[in-house]
Amino acid sequence: MMFASLIGVAAASSQEAPLTLNPPAAPKPAAPRPVTPKPAQPAPAKPQPGAPTAPPAQHADAPADAALDTAYGAFQRGFYLTAFHQATRRASDAGDPVAMTLLGELYSAGLGIQQDYRKAADWYRLATARNEPIAAFQLGVLYLEGRGVAKDRGEAAKLFRRSADAGYAPAAYNLALLYIEGQAFPQDLAQAAHWFRVAAEKDLPEAQYGLAVFYKDGRGLAPDRAQAARWFARAAALDNVDAMIDYAIALFNGDGIDKDEEAAVRWFRKAALKGSAIAWNRYARLLLAGRGVAADRVQAARWHLMARSVGLSDPWLDQQITNLTPQERAKAEADARAWLKQPAASTLGQR
């Protein structure tokens, strides 16, 4: 769930690589990615990849919420049936809303037990009645998707608002998207900006990116290019690929921030290595022009061919790579195929 970053392709000479940013399309609310609820007490550290270890043993003199800690320890290690039994005991014996939320997650995802959205909704509803914000958010997701409950955007919006008021960042982000959409209630970009900020301040990168776009375009608040660059930077630092691209553009153009072509190249490269076709294209242009990085027309051709293979055309780059020698072109194509894991017989380099 994030904004599309639409980069305009402009004609350029071989000595320059101008970067332009078209206004992003308005984001559309969609079902958010699943969010794992967090226990009230600190959970055991997440293990390194490999064979799971057994959950911590329960001691007779353990504190009252040890069953909940054990449930989450088991959940994090992949011992879902153990987590289910421990959480069920805690929910039944103590009426603990966090344990109820965990049960909702297990039923919703079908982890260790048969998937059952209705039972998930029941547990989330019980936890929501006990003021558990993550449960309210997860129940809102079910209403948004129509899973286990009748699809109801208005009810989803109410639950997101309840969770957002309690400070839960994903709920604030979804609420912002619903205010942009204007179906659950009238469109209100100022409210959308407010909820983006609530989530952004809690380091949700999608919200930071959304707030940056609002600042850049003056949507819901006064335009402020410096604030846009600041929030693009924060989201980029949290691995939001769209933000990496927009932050790189701001750095390259000196838009709201001091111009720094070398830093722009680093961010384009980072986004390119994460698989962004837009970044492949812009990095190719900079490599060919030698802007912020040593010129390398073979690697420029490689990244361009990769972008072109997924439908991102660039007539200027097409023209420029016609100057490659057969050996250089073969190298560029081989490197592109290796990245894309295409067979050597593919027609990647053909027009």
Residue pairs with C-beta under 8 A, 6 or more apart in sequence:
1 27
1 29
1 30
1 32
1 33
1 173
1 174
1 177
1 206
2 27
2 206
2 209
2 210
2 240
2 242
3 24
3 25
3 27
3 209
3 210
3 213
3 242
4 24
4 25
4 27
4 242
5 21
5 24
5 242
5 245
5 246
5 278
6 21
6 22
6 23
6 24
6 25
7 19
7 20
7 21
7 22
7 245
7 249
7 278
7 281
7 282
8 20
8 21
8 22
9 281
9 313
9 314
9 316
10 18
10 19
10 20
11 315
11 316
12 18
12 285
12 289
12 316
14 288
14 289
14 320
15 289
16 289
16 291
17 282
17 285
17 286
17 288
17 289
17 291
19 248
19 249
19 252
19 253
19 282
19 285
21 216
21 246
21 249
23 217
24 213
24 217
26 180
27 177
27 180
27 210
28 177
28 180
28 181
29 144
29 174
29 177
29 178
29 180
29 181
30 177
31 141
31 144
31 145
32 141
32 170
32 173
32 174
34 105
34 108
34 109
35 134
35 137
35 138
35 170
36 75
36 105
37 98
37 101
37 102
37 104
37 105
37 134
37 135
37 138
38 134
39 68
39 69
39 71
39 72
39 98
39 102
40 65
40 68
40 98
41 65
41 68
41 69
42 69
43 69
43 72
43 73
43 76
44 56
44 69
44 72
44 73
44 76
44 77
46 76
47 53
47 76
47 77
52 77
52 78
52 79
53 77
54 77
54 79
55 70
55 73
55 74
55 77
55 79
55 82
56 69
56 70
56 73
58 66
58 67
58 70
59 66
64 94
65 90
65 94
65 96
67 86
67 87
67 89
67 90
67 93
67 99
68 86
68 87
68 90
68 96
68 98
68 99
70 82
70 86
71 82
71 83
71 86
71 87
71 90
71 99
71 102
72 83
72 102
74 80
74 82
74 83
74 86
75 83
75 102
75 105
75 106
75 111
79 112
80 106
80 111
80 112
80 113
81 112
81 113
82 112
83 102
83 106
83 111
83 112
84 103
84 106
84 112
84 113
86 99
87 99
87 100
87 102
87 103
87 106
88 99
88 103
90 96
90 99
91 99
91 100
91 103
91 123
91 126
95 130
97 126
97 127
97 128
97 130
97 131
97 132
97 135
98 127
98 132
100 123
100 124
100 126
100 127
100 130
100 132
100 135
101 123
101 124
101 127
101 132
101 134
101 135
101 138
103 120
103 123
104 120
104 121
104 122
104 123
104 124
104 127
104 135
104 138
104 139
105 111
105 120
105 138
106 112
106 113
107 113
107 115
107 116
107 117
107 119
107 120
107 123
108 115
108 117
108 120
108 138
108 142
108 147
108 148
109 115
110 116
116 148
117 142
117 147
117 148
117 149
118 148
118 149
119 148
120 138
120 142
120 147
120 148
121 139
121 142
121 147
121 148
121 149
123 135
124 135
124 136
124 138
124 139
124 142
125 135
125 139
126 135
127 134
127 135
127 136
128 135
128 136
128 139
128 159
128 162
131 166
133 162
133 163
133 166
133 167
133 168
133 171
134 163
134 168
136 159
136 160
136 162
136 163
136 166
136 168
136 171
137 159
137 160
137 163
137 168
137 170
137 171
137 174
139 149
139 159
140 155
140 156
140 157
140 158
140 159
140 160
140 163
140 171
140 174
141 147
141 156
142 148
142 149
143 149
143 150
143 151
143 152
143 153
143 155
143 156
143 159
144 151
144 153
144 156
144 174
145 151
146 152
149 155
153 178
153 183
153 184
154 184
154 185
156 174
156 178
156 184
157 175
157 178
157 184
157 185
159 171
160 171
160 172
160 174
160 175
160 178
161 171
161 175
162 171
163 171
164 171
164 172
164 175
164 195
164 198
164 199
167 198
167 202
169 198
169 199
169 202
169 203
169 204
169 207
170 199
170 204
172 195
172 196
172 198
172 199
172 202
172 204
172 207
173 195
173 196
173 199
173 204
173 206
173 207
173 210
175 195
176 191
176 192
176 193
176 194
176 195
176 196
176 199
176 207
176 210
177 192
178 184
178 185
179 185
179 187
179 188
179 189
179 191
179 192
179 195
180 187
180 189
180 192
181 187
182 188
188 220
189 214
189 219
189 220
190 220
190 221
191 220
192 210
192 214
192 219
192 220
193 211
193 214
193 219
193 220
193 221
194 220
195 207
196 207
196 210
196 211
196 214
197 207
197 211
198 207
199 206
199 207
200 207
200 208
200 210
200 211
200 231
200 234
203 234
203 238
205 234
205 235
205 238
205 239
205 240
205 243
206 235
206 240
208 231
208 232
208 234
208 235
208 238
208 240
208 243
209 231
209 232
209 235
209 240
209 242
209 243
209 246
211 231
212 227
212 228
212 229
212 230
212 231
212 232
212 235
212 243
212 246
213 219
213 228
213 246
214 220
214 221
215 221
215 223
215 224
215 225
215 227
215 228
215 231
216 223
216 225
216 228
216 246
216 256
217 223
224 256
225 250
225 255
225 256
226 256
226 257
227 256
228 250
228 256
229 247
229 250
229 251
229 255
229 256
229 257
230 256
231 243
232 243
232 246
232 247
232 250
233 243
233 247
233 257
234 243
235 242
235 243
235 247
236 243
236 244
236 247
236 267
239 274
241 271
241 274
241 275
241 276
241 279
244 267
244 268
244 270
244 271
244 274
244 276
244 279
245 267
245 268
245 271
245 276
245 278
245 279
245 282
247 267
248 263
248 264
248 265
248 267
248 268
248 271
248 279
248 282
249 255
249 264
249 282
250 256
250 257
251 257
251 259
251 260
251 261
251 263
251 264
251 267
252 259
252 260
252 261
252 264
252 291
252 292
253 259
254 260
260 292
261 286
261 291
261 292
262 292
262 293
263 292
264 286
264 292
265 283
265 286
265 291
265 292
265 293
268 279
268 282
268 283
268 286
269 279
269 283
271 278
271 279
272 279
272 280
272 283
272 303
277 306
277 307
277 310
277 311
277 312
278 307
278 312
280 303
280 304
280 306
280 307
280 312
281 303
281 304
281 307
281 312
281 314
281 317
283 303
284 299
284 300
284 301
284 302
284 303
284 304
284 307
284 314
284 317
285 291
285 300
285 314
285 316
285 317
286 292
286 293
287 293
287 295
287 296
287 297
287 299
287 300
287 303
288 295
288 296
288 297
288 300
288 317
288 320
289 295
297 320
297 321
297 323
297 324
297 328
298 324
298 328
298 331
298 332
298 335
299 332
299 335
300 317
300 320
300 321
301 317
301 321
301 324
301 328
301 329
301 332
302 331
302 332
302 333
302 335
302 336
302 339
303 336
304 314
304 317
304 318
304 321
305 332
305 333
305 336
305 348
305 349
306 336
306 339
306 340
307 314
308 314
308 318
309 336
309 340
309 342
309 348
318 351
321 329
321 332
324 332
329 349
332 349
333 348
333 349
334 344
336 342
336 348
336 349
337 343
337 344
337 346
337 348
340 348
342 348
